Amino acid sequence: MTKKHRRHTPEQIIWKLAEGHKLMAGGQSLEEVCREFAIAESTWHRWVAQYGGMKANDAKRLKELEAENTRLKKIVADQALDIDMLREVAKGEF
């Protein structure tokens, strides 16, 4: 049987972080909070590092900017390839 991997939306992650911090302030341990949310402690720490202090709309905007950045990097890479091909054609090395 394989382990089912779930992807959490940024909004879900931020909600779970906020709830987890409330539970820990109420006396629960990190281990108990992670068990309640069915996540590993390493996941909790990664989420805190990535989303700590963000609001849901901040996280959504971050994801949008990351997607735009990826798209722009692809465009730049494609343009660099085009420039290299044109240089080779100009030299007659094709």
Buried (B, 14 or more C-beta within 10 A) or exposed (E): EEEEEEEBEBBBBBEBBEEBEEBEEEEBEEEEBBEEBEBEEEBBEEBBEEBEEBEBEEBBEBEEEEEEEEEEEEEEEEEEEEEEEEEEEEEEEE
